[in-house]
């Protein structure tokens, strides 16, 4: 039976092309029939017809003469240089038309065949589209989901680290698909949807790939933007087609990445209730939990913007579970580093636990980038294995940017940068409860002329008022050092002032850390959900309260600035020593900074005189 299918298809194509050929022949005959038939006569007979008055009109084009006789029949002939022809025609009252000679004889033929050739081309195009590509010309409404087989995907849960809770939740769904009786005997129902929520780079898509590698069921992968098209109604049609494919392959898993592209809150669009994106969302809501049941079809979606999703999409029965995929803790970071360094030769001095402790706040993607950068740095130096200094340099590159050693900085500017960064470092070391200083450099990195980097000893999820005040004081330490030692203010403190002001504003308006205003919040973010960004802050307080808020923000910042100035004035020799060390070595790590500040001196260039 299998051998007959290609033969039947061959006969179908043969019949189709025979029909096309027949239509072409009929059209050609039709064009030829409509074209007037011209009888070719010899020139002497033409002259005789002119003399007896049988010629009504002629058209002269070069040496070609055509025209009509008195009975309406058309004729054609050719002439030589005959000066008396025009005089003879005029004497007999023949209408004379003169046209320029036709240099291209194919022009008339091509002009006659253009309609037919155009028709043939369009016909062949549509036939090929409908035969070769699953009706591509009419397949705008087909879903572009990719069916991933077991051979194509080799990622499993062993390749995913740092998200143990999310793995357990998803492993349970895979077990349900493999053995549904285990759960159904107690009355449990299979979840219809799982929403993976987390910051960018935490491994949501990697988790979905691992599900495809673990589950022995069909796995469809599609992005939220694949439903968006220039044609109206295509998004909803593709949703229907996607779930129809899922029903045919049930039990199966459908993974939709970046679902916020189609699942945003309804009513916030620019097109009202008939917005194309809303129609796509409506169809998705119906397919997930409508009158028709989709047993065995599980939708797994990923997003980093759960706040903009429509509430109807998040209710139980559609997305029954919301699995958080947070940034990894220190243990998770160590496991992620182990996964990414499996294929990299590591030196004996590499301690992944130390690296995990020194990278708080890093996501899985950041750690993968860190390992890759370290391998590239080692390969650039022709090393046989990746060493710990390579990882440290890679970490500095990821956190602070690439060194711009080619940038020419004058000695005066370098001195200003050194005292600015020394002011940050000294204040950070002096204040209790702050994050330890990891590195200070006056080498331009990224967009900064110098950097003072602090790394917390452990992961922080909550911040006290004292910690935030100390952070503002550290930010203002650079400007204070410039004023004390150099007697000037520079634009280098612009970013510090912006961060300090913003932190003080949030302390007053969001976190209720002002004694005068009390435990209240002021202002509410006005978010344009369709555009996906916060553009303004709604003012829900009086003008008198606004004056108090501004006064409190100013008080917090100025108090911290005075505190930073006092610390630096009381430790002026340490400030000079740290600045001298930076001018000489350009970069200092945490241990060197601590040693200089404890000793209070640095054996190097003489200290500059205070301004």
N, C-alpha and C positions, 0 to 999 in steps of 0.2 A: 504493500500500500504506500510506503514511503517513496518508492521510485516513481509513482504516478503523479505526485504533486508537482515536481518541476516540469514534467511533460504537459500537464494541464495548463500550467502557467505559460509555457511556451506557446501553446495553441491560442490562449487568450491574447497574448501580446501580438501574435501573427494576425489574428482577426482584427485587433485594434488598429494595427498599421495598415492593413488592407482598407479599412474604413477610412482612415486618414487619406490614403492615396486616392481613393475614389472621390472624396470630397474635393481634393486639390484639382483633380481632372475636371470635375464638374464646374468648379469656379473658373478654371482656365477657359473652358469652352464658353462659359457665360460672358467672360470679358471679351473673348474673341467675337462672340455673336453680337455684342453691343457695339463693337468697333465697326465703323463703316467700311465696306469692302471697296477697294480702289482697283479699277481696271487699268493695266499698263498698256499704253498705245504707242505706236511709233511716231516720230516727230512729224513725218510727212502727212500722216493721217490727221494729226492734231492741227496742222496748218489748213488742211482741207475743211475740217469742221469749223475752224474759225472763219474761213471765207464764206461758207454757206450759212453762218450765224447760229450754229448749234452749241456754241460755248457761251455759258452764262457768266462765269467768273473764274479767275485763275489766281493761284498763289505762287509767286516766284521766290524760290529760296536757292540762291546760287545758280547752278545749272539744272536744278530740279524744278519742274513745273507740275503743279497739281491743281485740280479745280473740279467744277461741276458742269455738266451739260444741261441743255434746256429741259431734258426729261428728268433731271434730278440725280442721275447716276454720277458717281465719282470716277475720276480718271487720274492717271499719273504718267508723266513722260520726262524725257531729259533733252536739253537743248545745248547747242554750242553757241559761240559768240555770234548772235544774229541781231544786228542793230535795228532791223525793220520790224521786229516782233512787237515791240510796245506800240509802234505807230499803227500796225495792223490791228492790234487789239482795240486801240482807241477808236479807230475808224469803224469797227463793228460794234461799238458800245459795250464791250466786255468790261466787267468790273475787275480791276487789277489790284492785287494785294502783294506787297513786296516785304519779305522778311530776311534777316541776316542769315548767311549760310550756317548750317549746323556742322561745327567742327568735330563733335563727338557723336558718332553714329549710334553708340550704345545708350545715349541719353533717352531716346524715345522708348527703347526696349526696357530700360530700367524703370522709367516712369510708369510704364504699363504694368510692370511686375511688382511694383512696391506694395500695393494693397495685399496682393496674394502672399508675398514673402512675409509681410508683417503678420498676417493671419497664421501662417504656418509656424512662425517663431513663437507666437503666444501659445499656440496649441501644443507645441512640443514642450514648452516650459511647464505648462500645467500638467501634462502627462507625466513628465519626469518627476515633478514634485509629488504627485499623487501616487506614483509607483514606487520611487526609490526611497522616500523618507518618511513613510507612515503618514502620508497626507500632510506634508509640511506646509503647503500653501494654505491649508485650512486648519492648522493645528495650534492656533494661538491660545486656545483655551485648555490645552493639555498641560498637565503639571510637569515641571522639569525636575522631578525628584530622581535622585540617583540611587539605584538599588545596589547595595554593597554586599558582596558575597563573602564567605569565610576566607577564600583564598586571597581576595583583594585586601582585606584588613587583618593585620597581624598584631594590632595593639590590644593588650588585655589589661586587667586590673593590676597586674604586676608592674606595668609601666606607669601607673598613677600612684602618687604618694602625696602625703600631707592633707588628705581629705578623707579620713577614715569613716567619719559619720555619713558623708554623702555616698561613699562606696557601699556601706551597709544597706542604706535605703534602696539603692539601685540594684544591688545584688538580690534583694528580696523580690523585686519585680521580675528579674530574670528567672528566678526560681518559680515564680507564679506561672510564667509562660511555659516553662519546661514541665512542671508538675502542678496543674491547676487543682487537681483533686485534693492535694494536701491542705489547701486553704478553703476550698469550697465545702468540704465536709463539715466545717464549723460555721457555715453560713457567710463566709467572707466573699467579697466581690473584688474582681480585679480592678485596680485603679485605672481611670480613663486617661489621666494626664499627670505628668510630673514636670514641674517648673524648676529649672536650675537657676539660682539667683546668686550673683556674686560680682565683685569688682572685675575689671578687665585683667586678663592674664592669670586667673586663678585656676584654670583647667576645666572649664565647663565643656568646651568642645572636645577636649581630650577625654573627658569622662564619657561623652557620647560615643566616641570612637572605640573606647574600651568596652562599652555595652555591646557594640556591634561585634567585637571580637569574642565576647563571652557568650552571647546568646546564639543558640542554634536556630534562629528564626530570621526571616527576611528583615532587612534594615534599610529604610528609605531615609535619605538625607536631603534636606532642602533648606534654603535660606529664606528669611522673611522678605527680602527684596526680590526674590524670584516671582512673587505674585504681582509685582508692580509692572505695568505695561502701558504703552501709549494708547491702547484701545480700551474703550469702556466695557466693563463687564468681564474682562479677562481674568481679574483676580479671583472673583467668586467662582468662575468656571474652573480655574485651576485648583481651587480648594476642593470642589466637588470631584474632580478627576483624581486628585491625590487620595482622597478617602475611598474612592471606588477601587483604585489600585490596591489600597490597604486591605479592603474587604476580600479581594480576590486572593491575596497572599496571607490572610489571617491564619494563625496568630502572627502578628508582626509588630515592629516598632517603627514609628515615624519620628525622626528628629528634625526639629525646625529651629535653626540657629537665628539669633537676633529677631525674636518674635515681636519686639517693640516696633519693627518696621510696619507691621500690619495690625498690631493689637493695641494701639494707643486709644486713649479715652475718647469715646464718641461724644459728639457735640462740640469738640474743640477744633474741628477742621475749618478750612477756609471755604468749603463747598456746602456747608450745612448738612442736612440729613441725607442728601443724595451724593455725598462725597464718595468717590470711587473706593478710597481706603476703607470707609465705613461699611460699604457693601461687602468687601472682602472679609472684614471682621464679622459681620452678621452671618455670613455663610459658614465661617469657621465655628462660631458659637453653635449654630444649628447642627453641624456635623459632629461636634464633640458631645453634645447632649441635646438631641432633638427627639422627634417622634421615631425616627429610624435608629435602630441600635447598631452600634459598631463593636460588637463583641470580639475581643481578641486583638483590637487595634489600639495600641497605646501611643499617645502623643507625648514626646519628651521635647520640651522647649528650653531655650537658654536666653537670658537677658541680663544686662547690668543696669537696666532702668525699670525695676518693678513698680516704681512710683507712678509711671505714666501709663501703665496698663489699665484696660477697662475693668471695672469691678466684676462685671458679668463673666469675664474670662477667668477670674481668680477664684470663683466660688467652688465649693465641693461639688463633684459631679462633672466638672470640666477639668480643672487642675486640682486633683484631690490632694496632691502633696506639693509643697514648696520646699525644695532642698537647698539649703544655704551652702555655698561654696566659698568660704571666707579665705582671707590671706592666711598662709600657714604660720603656725607658731614655731618655736625654736626646734622642737622635735620634728615637726613636719618639714621644716627647711632642710634639716640634716638628711631626711629620707629622700627629699627631692634632689639634693646634691648627689646623693649616692646613685640615684637613677640616671641622672644626666652625665655622671662621670664614669659610668660602667665601661664605656668604650674608649676612655681616655687613659693613657698611661700616667699614673700619678707617682710623684716622688715620695720618698719615705717621710719627708718632713711635712706633707700635706695633712692637716687636721680638719676634716670636714665639720667636726663639732665646733671648732673655733670659728670657722667661716659662718656657720649657721648662727652662732651667737652674735657675730658682728654684722649681720644683715637683717636687722628687724624691719618689718614693713615690706620686705621683698615679696613679690608674688612668684608663682611658679615660672612665669615667662621671664621675669627679671633674673631668677636664679639660672635658668637655662642660658640666658644671654651672658651671665657672669662666667659660667663654665666655658662657653664658646669663646669669649674674649680672652680668657686665660690661656686656652689652647692656641689661639692665634698669636698671642704675645710670645708664647714659648716657641712656636714654630718659626716666628720671625727671627728669633735668636739662635735657631738651629739646635735647640735642645732635644734630647731624646725622651724627656718626660716633663710633665707640668709640675712646677715647684710652687711652694707657698708664696714667694714674692710675686709670682705671676698672677696668682689669685688676688693678692692685695692690690697690685697695680690695676688689675681688671676691675676690682671693686671701686677703686678711686675713679676710674674712667667712666663706669656706669653711673656713679653717684654725682660726680662733679664735672664730667665732661673731659674732652681731650685736651692735653696740655698744648698751649700755643706759645712755644718757646721762640718762634720766629718773630713774635710781636716785639717791636722795639719800644722800650719804656725808658724814659730819662731817669737819672738818679734821684731827682727831686720827687718825681711821681712814685718811684719805687719806695722811697723813704716814707711817703705818705701812706702808701698801701701797707707797708710793714707795720707802722704804728696803728693803723686802723684795725688790722687783723690781730695784732698783739692786744689791743684793747678788748676785742671780743673774747680772746682766749683767757686773758687774766680775769675778767669779770666772771666768765663761766667757771673757772677753776675756784674762785673765791666763794661763790654763792653755794650754799648747801642744797642738796636734793636735786641738783641739775644733772643733765646727761653729761658723762665724761667727754672731754675733748679728744677726738680721734686723730685729727690731723689739721695742721694749719699750713697754708702755702700762699706765697705771693706770686706764683707762676700763673699767668692767665689761663683759665680753664673755661671752656664753653663761652658764655657771655659775661663772665665775671673776671675782674682783674685780680682778685685774690679770694680765698675761701677759708673759712673756719668751720670745720665739720665736727658735729657732735653725734655720737651714736649711743643710744640707751643700752644699758646692760641687760634689760629684759623687755618683753613686749608690754606696752602700756595701752590700756583700754579706757582709762579714766584719768582726768587731770584735775589737780587741785588748784585753788586760787593762788596759792603761794608759788606753785610751779609755773603758772602762766605769768605771774608778775616777774619771776626770775627770767623767764624767756624774753619778756620785753626789755628788761634791764640789760641782758646780754646783747640784744639787737642794737641798743643805743650805746653800747660800750665803744664801738668803733668811732662814732661821731665825737663822743666825749674825749677819747684819746687824741684825736686830731685837734680839738680845741685847746686841750691842756698843754700839749707838747709843741704843736706847730702854730697855735694861735690862729687857726683858719677853719673854715667850713668848706667841704668839697661836695661834689655831686655823687661821690662814691657811696654815700649813706642813703641814697634815694630809695633803694629797695628795702633797706632795713627800716626806714621810717614808715614806708607803706605797710610792711608786715606788722610793725608794732601798733600802728593806728588801727588796722583791721582787727588785730587780736583784742585790743582794748575795747573796740566797738562791740565785738561779740561777747566779751565779758559783761558789758552793761546791758546790751539789748537781747541777748539770747540766753545767757547763763545766770542772770540775776546776781551778779557778783559785785553790785554797788550798794553800799550801806545807805546812801541817800535815797536811791530809787527803790530799794527793796527787792524782794524775790519776784520780780515781774519780767515778762518779756515784752519787747516793744518792736512793732513792725512785723509784717508777715510777707514771705516771699510770694510775689505774683509770678506764677509759672505759666508760660505759654506751652501747653502740653503738645500742641501740634508741632511747634517749632523745637520743643525739647530743650529749652534753655531758660534760665532765670534771668529776666531782663530788668526787673525793678523790684523794689521793696515797698509794699503797701504801708502807707503812713496811717496808723490807727491810733494816733495820740495827738494831744494838743500842741500848740506852739510853745506854751510854757514848759511842757515836758520835753520838747525838742531842745530847748535851751539848756535844761538840766542835763540831758543826755550828752550834749556837746561839752558841757562843763565837766562832767564826770570823766569823759574820755580824755579830755585835756589834762585833768588832774592826775589820772593814772599814768599817762605817758610822761608828764613832767616830773612826777615823783620818781619814776623809774630812771629818768635821765639824771636827776640829782643824785640818786643812789649810785648809779654807775660812775658818775664824776667823783663822788666821795671815795669810792673803792680805789679808783685809779690814782687819785691824789695821795692816798695813804700808802700806796704801793708803787710809787713812781720809779724807784730803782729797778724793781722787778719788770716794770713796763719797758724801761730802757734796755734791760738785759734781753728780754724776749724779742724786742725789735731788732737789736744787734744780731741776735742769732738768726732771725729770719732774713736779714739783709745778707748774711754770709752764706747760709745754707739753703735759703729759698723755701725749703719745706721741712717741717718738723712733725714728728709723730707724737702721740700722747705721752709716751715715756720720757722723751726728750723735753717736752714742755714742762712736765711735772718736775723733772730734775732741775731745770733752770729756775723755775719759780721757787722751789724749796731752797736752792742755794742763794738766790737773790742776785747772782752775778753771772756774767758770761764772758769768758776770755776770748776777746775778739777785737773788733774795731772799737775805737773810743766812742763813748756815748755822745750824741749830738747835744749841743747846748739848747735848753728850753727857750722857746720864743718869748 
